[in-house]
Amino acid sequence: MDKCALIVALILSASLASAGTLDSLEESATKPQSSKQESSSSSSSDSSSSSGGIVGSIIGDLIGRMIEAAIDAMAEAVTSAIARGGELSKKRFECSSIDDECAWRLDQEGNYYPNHFREPGDATLPMFKISASYLNAKDDIGGWMGYAEAGYGAFAISHEHNSLYEKEDSLHISNVLAHYRMTFSNDFSLGVAIGGGGLKGNGSHSGTVVAMPLRMKFGEGKYAFEYYPVSYGFGGLNLSSNQLTFSRHFNRYAVNIGWKSYATDEVSIEGPFAGVQFTY
């Protein structure tokens, strides 16, 4: 009996060990989050003191009005910046070369300065972009990363598909997003994107996806940097990914290297990647 118990224990331990990191990531990402309800409602309505009650009420009202005015001013400034960023993205598409007359503006002193423009292949505001990369993550996990984006001016749509492999196991993470792209200079853009996506492994799971890509270029457009955070934290999913990409551009083609991570509250997969890219 002792030998039988030992054999059973070994079989169970082997089966538990075979559950890889991809399975752990999928299980953690689709685990329903506990809804913590706080029932600490206290009714202390009669806690105002008689002495200084009027003064305290006046001061409290003034502070409340100041805070409300500050919030309104901040909201107005943010809304104006968002609208301005989208408008400049459209203007950059209307001027396609630094040699065009629209690429220069004249100040009050008669001096010319570069205006907003976008050359074909621009890394910060692509009309069309497609990339393919190979990821070498920890725990003998590898994978392919594919990304495509198409748009004009402030608006674009993208599709991302990542396939991770671990021995005979696989996990596929994908999304389709609608982008609002804001640009505040010829070398910088910030986007907000929302759409749907999910993951497919032992099961299929879907939900709402949000992202906020940040893109910069330097060295006369020969080099580019991108930070692309994505959150699958809605609709029952609890997964986020972060991607840092450094690109060396050769006109409309580029070579990419970077770092990619997928994480939940309990499990993370991360590692370097390298690939190629075409941008128009």
Backbone torsions as a table, in degrees:
resi	resn	phi	psi	omega
1	MET	NA	-36.8	-179.7
2	ASP	-65.1	-37.4	179.4
3	LYS	-67.8	-40.4	177.9
4	CYS	-62.1	-43.4	178.8
5	ALA	-62.6	-38.3	179.4
6	LEU	-65.3	-42.4	179.7
7	ILE	-63.8	-43.5	178.4
8	VAL	-60.8	-42.2	179.6
9	ALA	-63.2	-40.2	179.2
10	LEU	-65.6	-39.9	179.3
11	ILE	-64.5	-43.0	179.1
12	LEU	-63.7	-42.5	-179.5
13	SER	-66.2	-36.3	178.3
14	ALA	-67.0	-40.0	179.2
15	SER	-66.8	-36.1	177.1
16	LEU	-68.5	-37.8	-178.4
17	ALA	-69.8	-25.7	-178.5
18	SER	-72.5	-16.8	176.2
19	ALA	-71.3	105.3	-171.3
20	GLY	-81.6	-174.0	-178.4
21	THR	-66.5	-35.1	179.3
22	LEU	-63.0	-42.0	177.0
23	ASP	-63.2	-40.4	179.4
24	SER	-64.3	-39.9	179.2
25	LEU	-65.1	-43.9	179.8
26	GLU	-64.1	-43.5	-179.7
27	GLU	-63.5	-42.3	-179.2
28	SER	-70.2	-36.2	-177.6
29	ALA	-69.9	-28.0	-176.5
30	THR	-105.6	8.6	178.2
31	LYS	-72.2	127.2	179.6
32	PRO	-63.2	130.0	-179.3
33	GLN	-76.8	134.9	-178.6
34	SER	-69.1	127.8	178.7
35	SER	-88.3	104.1	-178.3
36	LYS	-84.1	114.9	179.2
37	GLN	-99.9	122.7	-179.9
38	GLU	-96.2	120.7	-177.9
39	SER	-111.0	35.9	-179.0
40	SER	-98.5	66.8	179.0
41	SER	-95.6	117.9	-178.8
42	SER	-110.0	136.7	179.8
43	SER	-107.5	91.6	179.6
44	SER	-115.1	60.5	-175.2
45	SER	-78.4	-20.1	-175.8
46	ASP	-105.2	38.3	-175.2
47	SER	-99.3	8.2	179.3
48	SER	-83.9	137.4	-179.6
49	SER	-85.0	152.0	-178.4
50	SER	-71.9	-38.0	-179.5
51	SER	-81.2	124.6	179.0
52	GLY	80.6	9.3	-179.0
53	GLY	-64.1	-40.1	-179.1
54	ILE	-68.1	-44.0	179.8
55	VAL	-62.1	-43.8	179.4
56	GLY	-62.5	-37.3	179.1
57	SER	-66.0	-41.0	179.3
58	ILE	-65.1	-45.7	-179.8
59	ILE	-62.8	-43.4	179.3
60	GLY	-61.9	-38.8	178.9
61	ASP	-66.4	-40.7	178.6
62	LEU	-64.1	-45.0	179.8
63	ILE	-62.7	-41.2	178.6
64	GLY	-61.2	-41.7	179.3
65	ARG	-67.1	-38.0	178.8
66	MET	-64.7	-43.4	179.4
67	ILE	-64.3	-42.3	179.6
68	GLU	-63.2	-41.0	178.9
69	ALA	-66.0	-39.5	179.5
70	ALA	-65.1	-41.7	178.6
71	ILE	-64.0	-42.3	178.6
72	ASP	-62.5	-41.1	179.8
73	ALA	-65.9	-41.7	178.6
74	MET	-64.9	-42.3	179.7
75	ALA	-63.2	-40.0	178.8
76	GLU	-66.0	-40.4	179.5
77	ALA	-66.1	-41.9	179.4
78	VAL	-65.5	-43.8	178.9
79	THR	-61.7	-41.6	178.8
80	SER	-64.9	-40.8	179.9
81	ALA	-66.3	-39.9	178.7
82	ILE	-63.1	-45.2	179.4
83	ALA	-65.2	-41.2	-179.9
84	ARG	-65.4	-41.5	179.1
85	GLY	-62.3	-41.2	177.0
86	GLY	-67.0	-37.8	178.8
87	GLU	-64.7	-40.4	179.4
88	LEU	-69.3	-30.7	175.2
89	SER	-62.4	-41.9	178.3
90	LYS	-65.9	-41.4	179.9
91	LYS	-64.1	-35.4	179.5
92	ARG	-65.5	-33.8	177.8
93	PHE	-72.0	-25.9	-179.1
94	GLU	-78.1	-12.8	178.9
95	CYS	-126.5	110.4	-166.7
96	SER	-102.4	3.7	-179.4
97	SER	-157.3	149.0	178.0
98	ILE	-69.8	-16.8	179.0
99	ASP	-81.8	-12.2	179.1
100	ASP	-74.7	154.0	-180.0
101	GLU	-64.1	-32.4	-178.9
102	CYS	-70.1	-12.4	-178.4
103	ALA	-81.8	0.2	-178.7
104	TRP	-130.1	146.1	177.7
105	ARG	-126.9	151.3	-176.1
106	LEU	-107.7	126.8	178.6
107	ASP	-88.9	-177.5	-175.5
108	GLN	-67.7	-21.2	-179.1
109	GLU	-92.7	3.0	177.5
110	GLY	87.4	14.6	179.8
111	ASN	-98.1	144.5	179.5
112	TYR	-95.7	138.4	177.5
113	TYR	-130.7	148.5	178.2
114	PRO	-61.3	133.3	178.1
115	ASN	-98.1	-175.5	180.0
116	HIS	-78.6	126.5	177.5
117	PHE	-150.8	168.1	-179.2
118	ARG	-143.2	117.0	176.5
119	GLU	-85.6	150.5	176.8
120	PRO	-56.3	135.5	-177.2
121	GLY	90.6	8.0	-179.1
122	ASP	-62.0	129.2	-175.5
123	ALA	-77.1	-23.1	-176.1
124	THR	-88.5	-21.8	-175.7
125	LEU	-146.7	71.1	-174.9
126	PRO	-75.7	145.9	167.8
127	MET	-79.8	-38.5	176.3
128	PHE	-146.4	135.3	-178.9
129	LYS	-144.5	133.9	175.1
130	ILE	-141.2	137.1	-178.6
131	SER	-142.6	152.9	176.4
132	ALA	-139.6	131.5	-176.4
133	SER	-140.5	156.8	175.1
134	TYR	-110.7	131.5	-178.3
135	LEU	-104.2	131.9	176.2
136	ASN	-115.5	93.0	-174.9
137	ALA	-94.9	-178.5	-178.3
138	LYS	-76.1	170.3	175.7
139	ASP	57.6	38.6	177.4
140	ASP	58.2	34.3	177.3
141	ILE	-102.3	128.7	175.7
142	GLY	-125.4	168.3	180.0
143	GLY	-175.0	164.1	176.8
144	TRP	-110.2	139.2	-179.4
145	MET	-120.7	124.4	177.8
146	GLY	-124.1	142.2	-178.2
147	TYR	-145.7	138.1	176.0
148	ALA	-139.9	139.8	179.7
149	GLU	-142.6	138.4	177.4
150	ALA	-140.3	137.4	-179.2
151	GLY	-173.9	175.5	176.9
152	TYR	-143.4	129.5	179.7
153	GLY	65.6	-129.7	-174.9
154	ALA	-81.6	-15.0	-171.1
155	PHE	-112.8	140.8	-179.8
156	ALA	-155.8	165.4	175.3
157	ILE	-131.6	144.4	-176.4
158	SER	-136.9	157.5	173.9
159	HIS	-135.1	130.6	178.5
160	GLU	-126.3	135.5	178.1
161	HIS	-138.2	122.9	178.6
162	ASN	-120.7	129.2	179.0
163	SER	-118.1	118.7	-179.4
164	LEU	-107.7	141.1	-176.7
165	TYR	-130.9	136.9	177.2
166	GLU	-141.4	104.4	-175.1
167	LYS	54.6	-116.6	-179.6
168	GLU	-98.7	9.3	-178.6
169	ASP	-102.4	154.1	178.6
170	SER	-147.5	153.6	177.6
171	LEU	-143.3	129.7	-177.2
172	HIS	-116.7	126.8	-178.4
173	ILE	-122.1	126.4	-175.9
174	SER	-145.7	162.4	175.4
175	ASN	-157.8	157.1	172.0
176	VAL	-127.3	123.2	-171.6
177	LEU	-127.9	147.9	169.9
178	ALA	-102.5	130.0	-172.5
179	HIS	-109.8	144.1	165.1
180	TYR	-116.8	112.4	-171.2
181	ARG	-105.1	125.5	180.0
182	MET	-112.4	136.6	176.9
183	THR	-130.7	138.3	-177.4
184	PHE	-119.9	-2.8	173.9
185	SER	-160.2	175.1	178.6
186	ASN	-73.8	-8.8	-173.8
187	ASP	-119.1	10.6	-174.6
188	PHE	-151.7	139.5	174.3
189	SER	-146.1	152.4	178.6
190	LEU	-135.5	131.7	-177.4
191	GLY	-123.6	156.9	172.4
192	VAL	-126.6	129.0	-174.8
193	ALA	-134.5	146.5	177.8
194	ILE	-145.9	146.5	-179.5
195	GLY	-178.5	-147.8	-178.7
196	GLY	-130.6	160.8	179.5
197	GLY	177.4	-166.3	179.3
198	GLY	167.8	-161.3	-179.2
199	LEU	-137.6	152.7	-178.7
200	LYS	-134.1	117.4	177.9
201	GLY	-139.7	-107.6	171.8
202	ASN	-69.8	-22.3	176.3
203	GLY	-145.0	178.4	178.6
204	SER	-113.7	132.5	-176.7
205	HIS	-137.6	139.7	-178.0
206	SER	-138.3	163.6	180.0
207	GLY	-178.5	-174.7	178.0
208	THR	-80.8	142.1	-176.9
209	VAL	-126.7	137.2	174.8
210	VAL	-128.3	151.3	-179.0
211	ALA	-148.8	161.6	179.3
212	MET	-146.0	78.3	-178.7
213	PRO	-71.3	138.9	176.6
214	LEU	-122.5	128.2	-175.4
215	ARG	-130.9	140.0	178.8
216	MET	-138.6	149.0	172.8
217	LYS	-132.2	154.4	-179.3
218	PHE	-156.3	176.0	-177.0
219	GLY	63.1	44.8	-179.0
220	GLU	57.0	35.6	176.3
221	GLY	82.3	3.2	-180.0
222	LYS	-77.2	-23.4	-177.5
223	TYR	-127.1	148.8	-179.5
224	ALA	-145.7	152.4	177.7
225	PHE	-131.2	139.9	179.6
226	GLU	-138.4	134.0	170.5
227	TYR	-116.6	121.8	-171.9
228	TYR	-129.1	89.0	175.8
229	PRO	-87.2	137.9	179.6
230	VAL	-131.0	136.7	179.7
231	SER	-121.6	126.4	174.1
232	TYR	-106.1	34.6	-171.3
233	GLY	-84.9	18.8	180.0
234	PHE	-124.9	165.9	175.7
235	GLY	64.4	33.6	177.7
236	GLY	91.2	-7.5	178.8
237	LEU	-95.2	153.0	179.3
238	ASN	-139.6	69.9	-173.4
239	LEU	-142.1	140.6	175.5
240	SER	-136.8	152.6	175.7
241	SER	-133.8	146.5	177.3
242	ASN	-131.1	136.4	-177.8
243	GLN	-134.3	126.2	174.3
244	LEU	-112.2	123.8	-175.8
245	THR	-128.0	131.8	172.7
246	PHE	-116.0	128.5	-173.9
247	SER	-123.2	142.1	169.8
248	ARG	-110.6	116.2	-172.2
249	HIS	-98.4	139.7	173.4
250	PHE	-124.7	87.5	-171.4
251	ASN	58.7	-112.7	-175.5
252	ARG	-94.7	-2.9	178.6
253	TYR	-107.8	155.1	-178.4
254	ALA	-151.7	155.2	172.8
255	VAL	-110.4	130.3	-175.7
256	ASN	-111.7	140.7	165.6
257	ILE	-136.1	152.5	-178.7
258	GLY	179.8	-162.6	-176.3
259	TRP	-136.5	132.7	-177.9
260	LYS	-127.3	140.1	177.7
261	SER	-137.7	144.3	170.9
262	TYR	-122.5	133.0	-173.5
263	ALA	-148.7	146.8	166.3
264	THR	-120.1	-170.3	178.0
265	ASP	-69.5	-17.9	-172.9
266	GLU	-120.5	-28.2	-173.0
267	VAL	-130.6	144.5	175.9
268	SER	-140.6	143.9	174.1
269	ILE	-128.1	127.4	-177.6
270	GLU	-152.6	159.4	178.7
271	GLY	171.2	173.8	179.9
272	PRO	-79.8	158.2	175.6
273	PHE	-141.7	162.3	176.7
274	ALA	-147.1	148.4	-178.2
275	GLY	-172.2	-168.3	-178.8
276	VAL	-126.0	162.3	-174.6
277	GLN	-150.6	144.7	172.4
278	PHE	-123.6	130.4	-177.8
279	THR	-131.7	136.5	177.3
280	TYR	-127.0	NA	NA
